[in-house]
Amino acid sequence: MKTKLKPLEISGLTIKVPIIQGGMGVRVSVASLASAVAECGAAGTIASVGLPPDNEENRRDVPKSCREYLRREIRLAKKMSSGVIGVNIMVALSNYEDMVRATVEEKSDFIISGAGLPLRLPEYTEGSDIKLIPIISSVRGMEVIAKTWKRRYNVLPDAFIVEGPLSGGHIGGYPIEKLKTGKVIRLEDTMIEIIEAVKEYEKIKGEKIPVIAAGGVFDGKDLAKFIKLGAGGVQMGTRFVATDECSVAEAYKDLYVRSESSDIVFIQSPVGMPAKAIKTKFVEDVLRGERKPIRCAYKCLRTCNPAEAPFCIAKALIDAVEGDMDNALVFAGSRVGEVKKIVPVKELIEEIVTEAEKELSL
């Protein structure tokens, strides 16, 4: 689509509409959604985690099936769109290196990496021109990554995504008890600090390192607000769930439309981080301390101990996308209560862009 907004430039990669669709697992952000977003000129993102169906054949070699299903999704997305397509790969994955290397081999445009500090990411992408975008929540996290990459590999990140406390799913950098109080630093304040701190590394790199806002970004007014602060663009997740092209079950989308802000709760995830979800029967059981039986064919998360974990997060997220809402873990951002209808991706992006242009008087 045409827009007067300044494109998001990431080391020579041009994203015409400065919006990155968040990589939401399990099986929320796959080829159907990512390609639809990319076709509108924004950046589509595939979430690499939990893609293969849980069957006997795939359980024989879980790393192989994960790798091959990721390849299929990337190829399908690129077949469906000539736009910008990338992959979100969590550092916490046991097969992190394998998924990164497969993403590079499939010539994806970028890798977004969080749920831990991606300190070895450049090692696995050496020799490629894929754009590397860590997710951070503080200046300290940014500097640890930048200094480590520069010292070990003589490279710097191509961009940073700054994730604030209003984001859905796993939230790094914030203790769960503090998140529950709501007394955490605003994303706007964190963005200002990081944009200023990144300037030192831009001098070393010799080019702009865009800082991208994420977490609670809901509409065109938010996009305009962060552009005014100096952001290169925004990442949005929750809004893209309630779209025609998102492949989750209709019951999942309906839960988004029905939910209010009071339905949002925090749980401690087996990933080792707090996570924000919509209240369901499953979540209420977990919050009461009920342990759900775990049948683990493959330890997909480095940080998960199946013998002690209160539930299998992969199964709960898969049950959600398949529409089994009684057993579902449904992640969502703090502003899910403002989602009122399911719309096509094109309509959503046009609405956001039009509103942002109006706010910026373009």
BELNOR-V778948 format. One record per pair of residues at least 24 apart in sequence whose C-alpha atoms are under 6 Angstrom apart, sorted by the first residue. I is the first residue (numbers start at 0). J is the second residue. If there is no record, write none. Layout:
# BELNOR-V778948
i->I j->J
i->I j->J
This chain:
# BELNOR-V778948
i->0 j->39
i->7 j->231
i->9 j->157
i->10 j->157
i->14 j->41
i->15 j->40
i->16 j->40
i->16 j->41
i->17 j->232
i->18 j->232
i->18 j->233
i->18 j->234
i->19 j->234
i->20 j->44
i->20 j->234
i->20 j->235
i->20 j->236
i->21 j->234
i->21 j->235
i->21 j->236
i->22 j->46
i->22 j->87
i->24 j->48
i->25 j->49
i->25 j->316
i->26 j->50
i->27 j->247
i->30 j->72
i->30 j->76
i->31 j->244
i->32 j->244
i->32 j->245
i->34 j->76
i->34 j->79
i->34 j->80
i->37 j->82
i->37 j->83
i->38 j->80
i->38 j->82
i->42 j->83
i->42 j->84
i->43 j->84
i->44 j->84
i->44 j->85
i->44 j->86
i->45 j->86
i->46 j->86
i->46 j->87
i->47 j->88
i->66 j->98
i->84 j->108
i->85 j->109
i->85 j->110
i->86 j->110
i->87 j->111
i->87 j->112
i->88 j->112
i->89 j->113
i->89 j->114
i->90 j->114
i->90 j->115
i->90 j->117
i->91 j->300
i->91 j->301
i->92 j->299
i->92 j->300
i->92 j->301
i->93 j->299
i->93 j->300
i->93 j->301
i->118 j->144
i->130 j->157
i->131 j->156
i->131 j->157
i->132 j->157
i->132 j->158
i->132 j->159
i->133 j->159
i->134 j->160
i->134 j->161
i->135 j->161
i->136 j->161
i->136 j->162
i->136 j->172
i->138 j->193
i->157 j->208
i->158 j->208
i->158 j->209
i->158 j->210
i->159 j->210
i->160 j->210
i->160 j->211
i->160 j->212
i->161 j->211
i->161 j->212
i->161 j->213
i->162 j->213
i->162 j->214
i->163 j->214
i->165 j->214
i->165 j->215
i->165 j->332
i->165 j->333
i->166 j->214
i->166 j->215
i->166 j->332
i->167 j->275
i->167 j->330
i->167 j->331
i->167 j->332
i->168 j->274
i->168 j->275
i->168 j->330
i->169 j->273
i->169 j->274
i->170 j->273
i->170 j->274
i->175 j->273
i->218 j->351
i->219 j->351
i->219 j->352
i->219 j->354
i->219 j->355
i->220 j->355
i->223 j->355
i->237 j->331
i->237 j->332
i->241 j->341
i->242 j->341
i->242 j->342
i->242 j->343
i->242 j->344
i->243 j->342
i->243 j->343
i->247 j->320
i->248 j->320
i->248 j->321
i->248 j->322
i->250 j->322
i->256 j->338
i->256 j->339
i->256 j->340
i->258 j->336
i->259 j->336
i->260 j->336
i->269 j->303
i->270 j->302
i->275 j->330
i->276 j->329
i->276 j->330
i->276 j->331
i->277 j->329
i->280 j->325
i->281 j->325
i->281 j->326
i->281 j->327
